[in-house]
Amino acid sequence: MSLILTPNFNEPGKRYFRAFSPGDDFYEALIETHRDLSDTQSALLNAKLVLLLANHIGDIGVLREAMKIAREGV
């Protein structure tokens, strides 16, 4: 499996009329998840989310590729 870099958001059973709408839905949910948290709590939430999603992906090669890309330009 290789890292998917094109927009790949969807919600089963939901119809979207614009290609960017599922990504907007994700972003809105992510921002809402952080609402009313302190910076420390927000950082902890991000760390937990990264570990949960990494476990879900499971492919170490894909995760290494994602970490390399994410680190570029930081």
Order of alpha helices (4+ residues) and beta strands (2+ residues): alpha-alpha-alpha
